[in-house]
C-alpha cells in the first residue's frame, strides 16, 4: 500500500480505492514532456490520484 508522508510535519496517509477498497499502489506517471509525477493507482484499474497535499506541498511516498 502506498503511504504518503509529509516531509514538514510527519503526517502520513494510506489510501484505498473507493470502488473496490483495494489498497492503492505507488506508481510513477511519465508526462509527454518527459517529467514524472508520483501517483497512487488502483491495482484493479479503477484509476489513479496524484499525491495528496499537506503543509502546502505534495506529500512524498517512498519507492519501495
PDB file as gemmi writes it, atoms N, CA and C in Angstrom:
CRYST1    1.000    1.000    1.000  90.00  90.00  90.00 P 1                      
ATOM      1  N   UNK A   1       0.851  -1.176   0.000  1.00  0.00           N  
ATOM      2  CA  UNK A   1       0.000   0.000   0.000  1.00  0.00           C  
ATOM      3  C   UNK A   1       0.891   1.231   0.000  1.00  0.00           C  
ATOM      4  N   UNK A   2       0.510   2.234  -0.778  1.00  0.00           N  
ATOM      5  CA  UNK A   2       1.253   3.491  -0.803  1.00  0.00           C  
ATOM      6  C   UNK A   2       0.973   4.266   0.474  1.00  0.00           C  
ATOM      7  N   UNK A   3       2.017   4.649   1.175  1.00  0.00           N  
ATOM      8  CA  UNK A   3       1.896   5.506   2.352  1.00  0.00           C  
ATOM      9  C   UNK A   3       2.587   6.817   2.036  1.00  0.00           C  
ATOM     10  N   UNK A   4       1.799   7.885   1.952  1.00  0.00           N  
ATOM     11  CA  UNK A   4       2.334   9.214   1.698  1.00  0.00           C  
ATOM     12  C   UNK A   4       2.646   9.883   3.021  1.00  0.00           C  
ATOM     13  N   UNK A   5       3.793  10.557   3.107  1.00  0.00           N  
ATOM     14  CA  UNK A   5       4.224  11.213   4.330  1.00  0.00           C  
ATOM     15  C   UNK A   5       4.591  12.660   4.036  1.00  0.00           C  
ATOM     16  N   UNK A   6       4.188  13.556   4.925  1.00  0.00           N  
ATOM     17  CA  UNK A   6       4.530  14.969   4.814  1.00  0.00           C  
ATOM     18  C   UNK A   6       5.952  15.168   5.334  1.00  0.00           C  
ATOM     19  N   UNK A   7       6.816  15.751   4.508  1.00  0.00           N  
ATOM     20  CA  UNK A   7       8.197  15.991   4.915  1.00  0.00           C  
ATOM     21  C   UNK A   7       8.294  17.086   5.977  1.00  0.00           C  
ATOM     22  N   UNK A   8       7.273  17.948   6.079  1.00  0.00           N  
ATOM     23  CA  UNK A   8       7.308  19.048   7.043  1.00  0.00           C  
ATOM     24  C   UNK A   8       6.849  18.641   8.436  1.00  0.00           C  
ATOM     25  N   UNK A   9       5.672  17.987   8.517  1.00  0.00           N  
ATOM     26  CA  UNK A   9       5.108  17.696   9.842  1.00  0.00           C  
ATOM     27  C   UNK A   9       5.078  16.216  10.209  1.00  0.00           C  
ATOM     28  N   UNK A  10       5.353  15.331   9.236  1.00  0.00           N  
ATOM     29  CA  UNK A  10       5.402  13.904   9.520  1.00  0.00           C  
ATOM     30  C   UNK A  10       4.076  13.169   9.415  1.00  0.00           C  
ATOM     31  N   UNK A  11       2.962  13.892   9.126  1.00  0.00           N  
ATOM     32  CA  UNK A  11       1.675  13.214   8.978  1.00  0.00           C  
ATOM     33  C   UNK A  11       1.762  12.217   7.825  1.00  0.00           C  
ATOM     34  N   UNK A  12       1.102  11.069   7.960  1.00  0.00           N  
ATOM     35  CA  UNK A  12       1.096  10.089   6.872  1.00  0.00           C  
ATOM     36  C   UNK A  12      -0.332   9.671   6.548  1.00  0.00           C  
ATOM     37  N   UNK A  13      -0.510   9.211   5.303  1.00  0.00           N  
ATOM     38  CA  UNK A  13      -1.832   8.843   4.793  1.00  0.00           C  
ATOM     39  C   UNK A  13      -1.706   7.533   4.021  1.00  0.00           C  
ATOM     40  N   UNK A  14      -2.577   6.585   4.298  1.00  0.00           N  
ATOM     41  CA  UNK A  14      -2.725   5.376   3.486  1.00  0.00           C  
ATOM     42  C   UNK A  14      -3.989   5.546   2.665  1.00  0.00           C  
ATOM     43  N   UNK A  15      -4.004   5.000   1.452  1.00  0.00           N  
ATOM     44  CA  UNK A  15      -5.159   5.194   0.580  1.00  0.00           C  
ATOM     45  C   UNK A  15      -5.667   3.876   0.025  1.00  0.00           C  
ATOM     46  N   UNK A  16      -6.996   3.772  -0.090  1.00  0.00           N  
ATOM     47  CA  UNK A  16      -7.628   2.617  -0.728  1.00  0.00           C  
ATOM     48  C   UNK A  16      -8.577   3.121  -1.810  1.00  0.00           C  
ATOM     49  N   UNK A  17      -8.891   2.266  -2.759  1.00  0.00           N  
ATOM     50  CA  UNK A  17      -9.811   2.594  -3.844  1.00  0.00           C  
ATOM     51  C   UNK A  17     -11.238   2.673  -3.302  1.00  0.00           C  
ATOM     52  N   UNK A  18     -11.948   3.732  -3.647  1.00  0.00           N  
ATOM     53  CA  UNK A  18     -13.331   3.885  -3.209  1.00  0.00           C  
ATOM     54  C   UNK A  18     -14.283   2.938  -3.905  1.00  0.00           C  
ATOM     55  N   UNK A  19     -13.884   2.378  -5.049  1.00  0.00           N  
ATOM     56  CA  UNK A  19     -14.741   1.463  -5.793  1.00  0.00           C  
ATOM     57  C   UNK A  19     -14.627   0.028  -5.288  1.00  0.00           C  
ATOM     58  N   UNK A  20     -13.382  -0.446  -5.087  1.00  0.00           N  
ATOM     59  CA  UNK A  20     -13.207  -1.857  -4.726  1.00  0.00           C  
ATOM     60  C   UNK A  20     -12.520  -2.052  -3.377  1.00  0.00           C  
ATOM     61  N   UNK A  21     -12.126  -0.976  -2.711  1.00  0.00           N  
ATOM     62  CA  UNK A  21     -11.486  -0.996  -1.401  1.00  0.00           C  
ATOM     63  C   UNK A  21     -10.091  -1.625  -1.402  1.00  0.00           C  
ATOM     64  N   UNK A  22      -9.494  -1.808  -2.589  1.00  0.00           N  
ATOM     65  CA  UNK A  22      -8.131  -2.348  -2.665  1.00  0.00           C  
ATOM     66  C   UNK A  22      -7.129  -1.272  -2.256  1.00  0.00           C  
ATOM     67  N   UNK A  23      -6.052  -1.645  -1.569  1.00  0.00           N  
ATOM     68  CA  UNK A  23      -5.012  -0.668  -1.243  1.00  0.00           C  
ATOM     69  C   UNK A  23      -4.385  -0.121  -2.527  1.00  0.00           C  
ATOM     70  N   UNK A  24      -4.231   1.192  -2.604  1.00  0.00           N  
ATOM     71  CA  UNK A  24      -3.593   1.797  -3.768  1.00  0.00           C  
ATOM     72  C   UNK A  24      -2.103   1.503  -3.740  1.00  0.00           C  
ATOM     73  N   UNK A  25      -1.503   1.386  -4.915  1.00  0.00           N  
ATOM     74  CA  UNK A  25      -0.078   1.108  -5.037  1.00  0.00           C  
ATOM     75  C   UNK A  25       0.631   2.322  -5.621  1.00  0.00           C  
ATOM     76  N   UNK A  26       1.870   2.529  -5.207  1.00  0.00           N  
ATOM     77  CA  UNK A  26       2.665   3.652  -5.676  1.00  0.00           C  
ATOM     78  C   UNK A  26       3.123   3.401  -7.105  1.00  0.00           C  
ATOM     79  N   UNK A  27       2.960   4.385  -7.971  1.00  0.00           N  
ATOM     80  CA  UNK A  27       3.390   4.301  -9.367  1.00  0.00           C  
ATOM     81  C   UNK A  27       3.988   5.634  -9.781  1.00  0.00           C  
ATOM     82  N   UNK A  28       4.711   5.642 -10.873  1.00  0.00           N  
ATOM     83  CA  UNK A  28       5.245   6.869 -11.450  1.00  0.00           C  
ATOM     84  C   UNK A  28       4.642   7.045 -12.837  1.00  0.00           C  
ATOM     85  N   UNK A  29       4.073   8.214 -13.092  1.00  0.00           N  
ATOM     86  CA  UNK A  29       3.468   8.538 -14.375  1.00  0.00           C  
ATOM     87  C   UNK A  29       4.447   9.430 -15.129  1.00  0.00           C  
ATOM     88  N   UNK A  30       4.754   9.101 -16.392  1.00  0.00           N  
ATOM     89  CA  UNK A  30       5.636   9.924 -17.208  1.00  0.00           C  
ATOM     90  C   UNK A  30       4.792  10.798 -18.123  1.00  0.00           C  
ATOM     91  N   UNK A  31       4.981  12.112 -18.006  1.00  0.00           N  
ATOM     92  CA  UNK A  31       4.228  13.064 -18.812  1.00  0.00           C  
ATOM     93  C   UNK A  31       4.851  13.198 -20.196  1.00  0.00           C  
ATOM     94  N   UNK A  32       4.118  13.827 -21.121  1.00  0.00           N  
ATOM     95  CA  UNK A  32       4.584  13.971 -22.501  1.00  0.00           C  
ATOM     96  C   UNK A  32       5.928  14.695 -22.601  1.00  0.00           C  
ATOM     97  N   UNK A  33       6.212  15.612 -21.665  1.00  0.00           N  
ATOM     98  CA  UNK A  33       7.480  16.354 -21.713  1.00  0.00           C  
ATOM     99  C   UNK A  33       8.637  15.589 -21.078  1.00  0.00           C  
ATOM    100  N   UNK A  34       8.381  14.350 -20.629  1.00  0.00           N  
ATOM    101  CA  UNK A  34       9.421  13.509 -20.037  1.00  0.00           C  
ATOM    102  C   UNK A  34       9.528  13.612 -18.530  1.00  0.00           C  
ATOM    103  N   UNK A  35       8.878  14.605 -17.920  1.00  0.00           N  
ATOM    104  CA  UNK A  35       8.912  14.725 -16.463  1.00  0.00           C  
ATOM    105  C   UNK A  35       8.021  13.652 -15.849  1.00  0.00           C  
ATOM    106  N   UNK A  36       8.231  13.370 -14.567  1.00  0.00           N  
ATOM    107  CA  UNK A  36       7.463  12.320 -13.907  1.00  0.00           C  
ATOM    108  C   UNK A  36       6.647  12.887 -12.751  1.00  0.00           C  
ATOM    109  N   UNK A  37       5.551  12.198 -12.444  1.00  0.00           N  
ATOM    110  CA  UNK A  37       4.669  12.550 -11.342  1.00  0.00           C  
ATOM    111  C   UNK A  37       4.411  11.276 -10.554  1.00  0.00           C  
ATOM    112  N   UNK A  38       4.557  11.351  -9.243  1.00  0.00           N  
ATOM    113  CA  UNK A  38       4.275  10.203  -8.393  1.00  0.00           C  
ATOM    114  C   UNK A  38       2.765  10.135  -8.150  1.00  0.00           C  
ATOM    115  N   UNK A  39       2.169   8.953  -8.340  1.00  0.00           N  
ATOM    116  CA  UNK A  39       0.728   8.766  -8.170  1.00  0.00           C  
ATOM    117  C   UNK A  39       0.462   7.498  -7.374  1.00  0.00           C  
ATOM    118  N   UNK A  40      -0.754   7.390  -6.861  1.00  0.00           N  
ATOM    119  CA  UNK A  40      -1.244   6.144  -6.276  1.00  0.00           C  
ATOM    120  C   UNK A  40      -2.301   5.605  -7.218  1.00  0.00           C  
ATOM    121  N   UNK A  41      -2.220   4.322  -7.528  1.00  0.00           N  
ATOM    122  CA  UNK A  41      -3.081   3.723  -8.543  1.00  0.00           C  
ATOM    123  C   UNK A  41      -3.798   2.494  -7.995  1.00  0.00           C  
ATOM    124  N   UNK A  42      -5.061   2.343  -8.384  1.00  0.00           N  
ATOM    125  CA  UNK A  42      -5.808   1.146  -8.028  1.00  0.00           C  
ATOM    126  C   UNK A  42      -5.236  -0.041  -8.805  1.00  0.00           C  
ATOM    127  N   UNK A  43      -4.917  -1.151  -8.130  1.00  0.00           N  
ATOM    128  CA  UNK A  43      -4.383  -2.319  -8.832  1.00  0.00           C  
ATOM    129  C   UNK A  43      -5.413  -2.995  -9.731  1.00  0.00           C  
ATOM    130  N   UNK A  44      -6.690  -2.606  -9.593  1.00  0.00           N  
ATOM    131  CA  UNK A  44      -7.762  -3.177 -10.419  1.00  0.00           C  
ATOM    132  C   UNK A  44      -8.226  -2.205 -11.506  1.00  0.00           C  
ATOM    133  N   UNK A  45      -7.360  -1.257 -11.850  1.00  0.00           N  
ATOM    134  CA  UNK A  45      -7.592  -0.304 -12.950  1.00  0.00           C  
ATOM    135  C   UNK A  45      -8.817   0.579 -12.782  1.00  0.00           C  
ATOM    136  N   UNK A  46      -9.132   0.975 -11.538  1.00  0.00           N  
ATOM    137  CA  UNK A  46     -10.238   1.907 -11.317  1.00  0.00           C  
ATOM    138  C   UNK A  46      -9.782   3.352 -11.373  1.00  0.00           C  
ATOM    139  N   UNK A  47      -8.497   3.608 -11.550  1.00  0.00           N  
ATOM    140  CA  UNK A  47      -7.989   4.959 -11.686  1.00  0.00           C  
ATOM    141  C   UNK A  47      -6.764   5.209 -10.843  1.00  0.00           C  
ATOM    142  N   UNK A  48      -6.342   6.484 -10.832  1.00  0.00           N  
ATOM    143  CA  UNK A  48      -5.156   6.885 -10.072  1.00  0.00           C  
ATOM    144  C   UNK A  48      -5.346   8.314  -9.591  1.00  0.00           C  
ATOM    145  N   UNK A  49      -4.609   8.665  -8.533  1.00  0.00           N  
ATOM    146  CA  UNK A  49      -4.634  10.018  -8.000  1.00  0.00           C  
ATOM    147  C   UNK A  49      -3.209  10.528  -7.868  1.00  0.00           C  
ATOM    148  N   UNK A  50      -3.047  11.850  -7.968  1.00  0.00           N  
ATOM    149  CA  UNK A  50      -1.766  12.474  -7.698  1.00  0.00           C  
ATOM    150  C   UNK A  50      -1.564  12.451  -6.185  1.00  0.00           C  
ATOM    151  N   UNK A  51      -0.336  12.622  -5.769  1.00  0.00           N  
ATOM    152  CA  UNK A  51      -0.059  12.601  -4.339  1.00  0.00           C  
ATOM    153  C   UNK A  51      -0.874  13.661  -3.606  1.00  0.00           C  
ATOM    154  N   UNK A  52      -1.285  13.366  -2.379  1.00  0.00           N  
ATOM    155  CA  UNK A  52      -2.038  14.342  -1.582  1.00  0.00           C  
ATOM    156  C   UNK A  52      -1.143  15.498  -1.130  1.00  0.00           C  
ATOM    157  N   UNK A  53      -1.765  16.582  -0.670  1.00  0.00           N  
ATOM    158  CA  UNK A  53      -1.050  17.753  -0.179  1.00  0.00           C  
ATOM    159  C   UNK A  53      -1.140  17.850   1.336  1.00  0.00           C  
ATOM    160  N   UNK A  54      -0.093  18.372   1.963  1.00  0.00           N  
ATOM    161  CA  UNK A  54      -0.079  18.678   3.387  1.00  0.00           C  
ATOM    162  C   UNK A  54       0.922  19.804   3.592  1.00  0.00           C  
ATOM    163  N   UNK A  55       0.636  20.728   4.481  1.00  0.00           N  
ATOM    164  CA  UNK A  55       1.521  21.857   4.755  1.00  0.00           C  
ATOM    165  C   UNK A  55       1.875  22.617   3.477  1.00  0.00           C  
ATOM    166  N   UNK A  56       0.959  22.628   2.495  1.00  0.00           N  
ATOM    167  CA  UNK A  56       1.147  23.381   1.270  1.00  0.00           C  
ATOM    168  C   UNK A  56       2.057  22.732   0.244  1.00  0.00           C  
ATOM    169  N   UNK A  57       2.419  21.463   0.429  1.00  0.00           N  
ATOM    170  CA  UNK A  57       3.314  20.784  -0.509  1.00  0.00           C  
ATOM    171  C   UNK A  57       2.836  19.346  -0.740  1.00  0.00           C  
ATOM    172  N   UNK A  58       3.253  18.778  -1.879  1.00  0.00           N  
ATOM    173  CA  UNK A  58       2.936  17.376  -2.147  1.00  0.00           C  
ATOM    174  C   UNK A  58       3.552  16.490  -1.081  1.00  0.00           C  
ATOM    175  N   UNK A  59       2.786  15.502  -0.619  1.00  0.00           N  
ATOM    176  CA  UNK A  59       3.330  14.511   0.296  1.00  0.00           C  
ATOM    177  C   UNK A  59       4.151  13.522  -0.525  1.00  0.00           C  
ATOM    178  N   UNK A  60       5.202  12.976   0.051  1.00  0.00           N  
ATOM    179  CA  UNK A  60       6.063  12.047  -0.678  1.00  0.00           C  
ATOM    180  C   UNK A  60       5.729  10.601  -0.302  1.00  0.00           C  
ATOM    181  N   UNK A  61       6.100   9.709  -1.200  1.00  0.00           N  
ATOM    182  CA  UNK A  61       5.894   8.276  -0.995  1.00  0.00           C  
ATOM    183  C   UNK A  61       7.180   7.575  -1.399  1.00  0.00           C  
ATOM    184  N   UNK A  62       7.746   6.823  -0.496  1.00  0.00           N  
ATOM    185  CA  UNK A  62       8.985   6.133  -0.826  1.00  0.00           C  
ATOM    186  C   UNK A  62       8.712   5.046  -1.855  1.00  0.00           C  
ATOM    187  N   UNK A  63       9.634   4.863  -2.757  1.00  0.00           N  
ATOM    188  CA  UNK A  63       9.516   3.846  -3.801  1.00  0.00           C  
ATOM    189  C   UNK A  63      10.038   2.532  -3.235  1.00  0.00           C  
ATOM    190  N   UNK A  64       9.120   1.759  -2.645  1.00  0.00           N  
ATOM    191  CA  UNK A  64       9.538   0.505  -2.020  1.00  0.00           C  
ATOM    192  C   UNK A  64       9.261  -0.672  -2.904  1.00  0.00           C  
TER     193      UNK A  64                                                      
END                                                                             
